[in-house]
Amino acid sequence: MKRPSIRCRNGMVSSPHYLASNAGLRVLMDGGNAVDAAIATNAALNVVYPHMCGVGGDAFFLIYDAKSRKLVGLNASGRAPARADIGFYASRGLKSIPVRGMLPVTVPGAVDGWCAASQKYGSMKLRRLFEPAIRYARQGVPVTARLSKRISESLQALSSCSASAKTFLRNGRPLREGEILVQEDLGRTLTRIAEKGRDVFYNGELARTIVRFSETHGGLLSGEDLADHSSNWVEPISTTYRGYRVFEFPPNTQGLTVLLELNLVEGYDLTSLGCQSVECLHLLVEAKKLAFADRDRYVSDPDFVGVPVESLISKSYAARRRRKISESQATKHFSSGSVTGDTIYLATVDREGNAVSLIQSIYYAFGSGLTVDGTGIVLHNRGAYFSLDPDHANRLEPRKRTMHTLIPAVIFRDNELFAVLGTSGADGQPQTQLQVITNMIDFGMDIQEAIEAPRWLSGRRVLEDPPETLSLENRIDGRVRPELARKGHEIRVVEEFSEIMGTAQGITVDPSTRVLSGWADPRGDGLALGW
């Protein structure tokens, strides 16, 4: 029996944890706007989903201001330390940046992002927005099965850091489902930020504590790295898809990958092929491969590397690239064309029609594995995504932002807000977005159906995954598997509602009634709530 989407008119929050959605909803009900609700939800997720996001990570916002009818982006990702360069790692015999410990830690950008978004578009003080998160941290929250599993999977990394072990382990064992996770240090940190703002994190006592911790553990972060950090307001990038306009975040994120995919598949009549038919799945996967070839060739920090965004997302470029897709045979590897990481996603819409598409991450589960003593701050390991190949566009350079997998999305129809959506899943994010968008636009699904539909994942989700495997949830018709294999796809079947497919959230807006419809992915612990 089909479950109905959550529907309301006054405001809605969708996030991957029910307690965080509740925190955001209460802000909306108390008169806060979409930006206020997004920050409150994100702060709460820092506490209840500490393996996925946190004060020590990065964030990206797409903010729609209904009054001005303008969509803006806020890049709250951090940069590499000034002392970080390829030579430093080469001198230690490293061919890649380690994924745990202090060496992959870059400047955390999320705190500055919250403060910048709040100052420009918010209506409530951080003290009010952080109240639920601080309460959850101090009083404790029940551990979900998913969190317990991630603690178990990260046991080695967490055990190597006394502050991490103290928080997430009990007598050396992972916290179990239903046990209470208390994070008093994190509660005090959130209180300091709420009272003193961004400066306490980038210039004050927290900054000094982070730098001392970095020095003790062989890291490269300095006080100047933190003090010099700032977020940037940027213009979103977009393409049209069958009459809709899809906006994504520009580089240094992989947002253009979704636009490349949509431009490619727009050349095929997916509706006539049938949802999740052999032919449709094959074309979507091949489009993904083509788009990723260009992503891997071009996307990095535009302050350091010229990224030909407009050329890449043009319809003419897609037409040329589409010729490389064979409808009968899977291609193992596409080369790039020529032109002249664990995450949370949340969506909010308020009664005025303002909306926020926000994504935040500490990259791997529990990021670097390191918790800064006395602060509860789990530092991310986003720097592990840099390449140590000096010829690579995303090569490590001092004060450079790495290519980010984090991509919030916003969709308009007839110049009216239609959807706010996104997903966790690192390299899986453009693939999940492609599936959710085509499910809605090509196959007429509502947001709930589009998110719950069976999914596929091509290639790796994180760096160490095999590059060519096509994972299919077991709810995809078993008869298509051998046909896809005959086309050359290397098939792996995974369980239904598999977490490796990411956890998507979304809200849609009916242009005639202004009714909001929302859903949270059953692959997570989320909930869409409205009033």
N, C-alpha and C positions, 0 to 999 in steps of 0.2 A: 504494500500500500504506500503510495507516494505521500511523503510528509510535506506539509505546506511550508513555504518560506515564511519567515517572520515579517509581518507587515505593520506599519504604523505611519504617522504623519508628522510627529513633533521632533523626532530625532532618533538616531540609531548608532550603535557601536557594534562592530564585529571584530573579535580578536581570538587568538588561539587558546585562551584560558578564561573560564567563566568568571572567576573572581576579578580579573582585569576588566572584562566587559562590564561587569557590575560597577566598578569604580568609575569608568567613563560615563555610563548611563546616569549615575547619580549627579555627576557634574552637569550634564545636559538638563536634567530635571531641576537643578538648582539655578538654572539660568545661564550656564556657561555655553560657549559656542563650540564649534567643531574642533578648533585648535586646542582649546582648554581640555576637551574630552580626550583628544588624541594624546596629549602630554600626560594626563592622569592615567590613561590606560597603559601607555608605554612605561611609566614609572612603576605601576603595579606589576607589569610583566617582568620588570627587572627583579622583582622579589619572588613571584610565583613560578617563573620560567627562567631561573638563573643559568640554566645550561644553554639557553638560546640567545639571551640578550642581557645587557647590563650597563651600568654606569661606565664601565671600562671599554665600551664598544663604540661603533659608528652608527649614524642614522641618515636617512634621506627622506625628505618630505616633498609631496606635491600638495599644494594648498590652493583650493579654489575659493576666491572671494566673490560671493554672489552679488554684492552691491556693485562692484566694478566690473563683474563678469570676466575676471582675469584669473588665469592659472599660473602659479609661480612655483619654482623649485627651490629647495634649500638643501645645499650639499653640506652635511655635517659629518663628513669623513675626515679622519686625521691623516697626517703626513708622516713619512719616514723620518727618523731622527737625523739631525744634521751630520752625525758621525757615521751614518749607515751608508756604505757603498759596497760595490762588488768586491773591491780589493780586500776589505775587512774580512769577508767570508772566505775568499780565496786563500788568504793567508792562513786560515785555519783548516784548509783542506776540504771545505764544504762546496759541493756542486749544486746544492739547493739550500734554501733557508729552512731551518728546522721548524716543525709545526708546533712544538711545545717549548715552554721555557720563555725567557725574556728576549731572545734574539728575534722572534717574529713580531714583537710588540711595537706597534706604531702609536702615535698620539691618539688617545680616545677623543672622538669628536661629538658624541651624543649630547653631553651636558651643554656645550655651547649651542648646539642646535635647539634644544628645548628652550633655552633662554632667549635666543634670537627669535624663534617663532612666537613665543609668548609675548615678547616685547612689541613685536610688530602687529600681531593679529589677535592675541589673547585678550580676555576680559577679566580673568581671575588671577590672583597672586599664586606663585608657585607653592606657597605654604598650604593653600587650600587644595591645590591639585595633587600635591604629594601626600595628603593626609591618609588616603587608603593604603598607599604603598608603605608608608612609615608604620602604620598600624599592623599591616600584614607581616612586616619584618620583625617588629618587636614582639607581637603576640604569637606569631608563628602561623603557618598554613599547612594543611595536610598534603603530604607528598602524593602525587599522582603516579599511576603505574608507569607512564612514559618518563617522568622525571627519575623515578627509581631505576628504570632500565638504563637511562643515560649515565647516571652516577656509576652504575655497575660497569658499563662499557668504558668509562673514563677513570676507573679505579686506580690504575698505575699513575696517571698524571696527577690526580687529586691527592694520592698518598704521598707524593714527593714534596708537597708543600704543606707545612704545618697548619697554616691558616685555612687552606682549602679542606684539609682533612678534618679539622675541628668543626667546620660548618656542615660538611656534607656526609661525613662518616660517623658511625657510632662504634667505638671500640674497634676501629679498623675496618668495619664492614659498611657497605652502602646503606643509606637510609632506605627503609622498606615502604612500600605503598601503605598509606594511612598513618604513618608516623608523622610527627610534627617537625617541620623545618623552621627553626628560629634563626634570624639573622640580625642580632642586635647591633653589630658593628655597621651593617649596611643601613639600618634604620637611623643611626646617628649621622652617617654620611649624607643621606637624603635630607635629614633635618638641617645640616650645615648648608647644603646647596639651596634649600628652600629659603633659608634665612639670609644668606650672604650672597647668593647668586653665583654666576659662573666664575668670578674671580677667585673664590675660595678653592676651586678645582684647578685652575690654570695658573694662578699666581700666589695663592695663599697656603694655608697649612696642609691641605690635601695634596697640592702640587709638591710641596717639599717631602711629604711622606712617600709619594709615588717615586720621586727621584731617588731618595735614599734606598728604597726597596729595589729599584732597578740597578743601582750601583752594587748593592749587596749580592744580587743574583746575576751579575755579568751582563746586564742590559746596556743599551746605548742612549736611553732617554735622558735628556738634560732639562734643567729648569727653563732654559731658553726655548727648547722645543715646545714645551707646554705654554709658556707665556706668549709665544708668537702665533699660537693657533687661532684661527678664526674660521667660521663657516662662511659660505658664499651663496648669495641669491643668484639663481641661474634661470635661463629660459628652457622650458621643457621642449622636447623634440616630438614630431608627430608625423603620421601618415594617415591617409584615408583607407578604409576597408569596407567596401560594399555600402557606401553612404554614411558610415560612421567615421569619426575622427578619433584616433587612438593616440594618446599622449604617453610618452615614456620619459624617463630621466636621461639626460645626456651623459656622455663620457665625463668623468672616469668610470661610470657604470656601464653595464652591458645592455642598457635599455634599448639601444638601437637594434639589438638582436631580434627582439619581438617584431619591430617594424620591418626588418629584413624578411622575417618569416612570413608575415602577413602579406607583404608585397608579392612574395613568391607564390603563395597558395591562392591569392586572388585570381590568378590566371587559370584556375581549375574550378569546375562546377562541383564543389564538394557535396552540395545538397543532393544532386542526382546520383553521385557515387554511393551515398548512404553513410550514415554515422557509424564509424568504426568498422566499415567494410575493409577488406584487404586492400583495395585500391586507395581508399581514403587514408588509411593508416600509413601506407607506404609513402604516399606523396607528402604527408605531414612530416614524417621522419626524415625524408630526403631534403625537404626544405629546411628542417632544423640543421642538418649537417652542413648545408651550404652556408647558412647564416652564421654558424659557429666558426666556419673557416675564416670568414671575414672578421668576425669578432676577435678571434685569436690573433689575427694579423695586425689589426689596426687600433683596437681600443686600449687606451691608457689615459694618463693624466694629460689633458689638453694644454696645460701650462708647460709641458715638457715635450710633447709629441703632437705633431699635426694630425688630427683625426678628420678625414674627409666626410663628415657626417652627411651633409646635404647630397653629395654624390652617391654615397652608399644607400641612402633611403629613398632615392629617386625611383620612379616607376620604370624609367628607361633602363636603369641598371638592373632592376629585378627581371625585366624582360630578357636581357642578355644572359643573366645568370640562370634563368629558368631553363634555358636550352640544355643545360648540363644534366638535368634530371631525367633519368630513364624511368618510364612508367613500368618497365618489366623487370628491372634489375637494380638491387641495392648497390650503391657505390661505397666502397670501403673508406675512401678518403677523398675529400674535395680540397683542392688548393684554393687559396684566397683569390678574389678577383682583382682586377686592376682598375683604378679610377684616376682620370686626368684631374661559500661557503656557506651552518646552523643559524637560523634566523627567525624573527617574528615579523608578521605583517598584521597591520590593523587598519580598519577603515572607520571613519566617522562622518556623519552628515547631520547638520542641525536643522531647526525649524525654519531658518532663513534661507536654507539652500547652500550654506557654506559646507565645504567638504575637505577632508584630509585623507590622503593616501600616504601612510607612513610605514617605513620598514627599518628595522634595527637588528643588529647582530653583533655577536662576539666571535663569529666565524665558526670554528669547530665547537663541538659540545664542550662547554666550559673554557673555550678559547685557549689561552696559553696554559691553562691548568693552574695558574698562579693567582692567589688572592692576596692583595696587599695587606700586610699586617695591620690590624686595628681599624680597618676601613670597610671590610666586606666587599671591596671592589675586585671583581674577577676581570683581569686584563685580557683583552682580545689578542688573537694571533693573526690579524689580518695581513701583516707583512709577509706571511708565508706565501701569499699569492704573487709576490714579485718574482720575476725571473732573474737569474744570475748570468744569463746569456747577454753579453754586451750588445748584441745586434737585435735583441728583441724589443718591440715597442714598449712592453711593460717591464723593462729592465729596472732593477733597483737603482735609484739615485737619491742623494740627500734631499730631504724636504719634498719628496715626490709622493703623490697619492697613487696607490696601486689601483689596478683595474678591480672594480667591485662587482660582485654578482647581485647586489641588492637593487631591485627595480620596482618601485611603486608605479601603478598605472591609473589613469583616469580616461574615461571614454565619453565623448559627446555625440549626440544625434540631433541634427538640425540646430546646432549651436546651443543646445540645452544639455545640462548634465545628465548623463545616462547611467554611468557606472563608475564605481570606485573599487578597485580590486588589486590583489597581489597575492603572493605566496612565499613561503619559505622554500628552501631546497637548493641553494647554491646554483650549480650549473643547470639544475632542473627548473629554475624559475622561468626562463623564457619558454620552456616547453609546456609547463603547466599553464602559463598565461595563454599560449597559443591554443591549447585545448579548451580552456574555459571560454575564451573569446569566440572561437569557431562554434563551440557548442551552443552559445547564445545566438550568434548572428546567423550562422549557416543552418543550424538545426532547430532553432526556435525554442531552446530550453530556457527556463527561468533560472535565476541565480542559484537556487538550491539544486536543481537538476544538473546544471553545468558543473558545479563543484563536486557533487557526489558521483558523477559519471565515472566509470572505470577509466584508468589512466595508463599511459605508457611513459617510459623514460628511456631516452636514447643516450648511450654512453655513460660517462661518469657523473656522479652526483657531487663527489668531492675528489680531491687531487689523486688519491691512490686507487680509485675505482678503475676497472678496465674500460678502455676508450670506445669499444665497438658494440658492446652488448645492448640489445633492445629488451628492456624489462617490460613485461605486461602483467597487469593485475589479473588474477585468475577469473575475474568477472567478465573479462573480454572474451567473446565467443571463441570457444576452443577450436572451432573449425577454421578460424583465420590463421592460427599459429603455423600449421604446416605450409600454408600458402605463402606466408611471409618468409618462412625459412627457405622455400623454393626460390624466392626472389633474392636470397643471399643475406637475409637478416639473421644475426645470431641471437636466438630467442632464449630468454630466461623468464620463467613464470614466478611471480611473487604472490604473497597472500593478498586477500581483498583489503581495500582501504589501507594499503601499505604506507607507512610513514616515509619511506624513501621517495615517495611521489610528492613530498612537500605537503604543507597544510595551507590551503587557500582560504581567504576570506573575501567577502565582497558585499557591496550594497548597490542596488539599482534604484533609479528614480523614474516613476511614471510621469511623463511630461504633462499629461492632461489632468491628473488628479493630485500630483505631487506626493503620491503614496510611496513610501520607502519600503523596499523588500530586501531582506538580508539573510545571509547564511554564513555559518562557520564550518570549516571542514571537519567531518567525523574522523579524519586521520589524526586530529589533534584533540585537545581538551577544551576546545573553544565553544563559543556561544555568540549568537547575534541577539542583541537586546534593543528594544525600542520602547517608545511611549507615545 
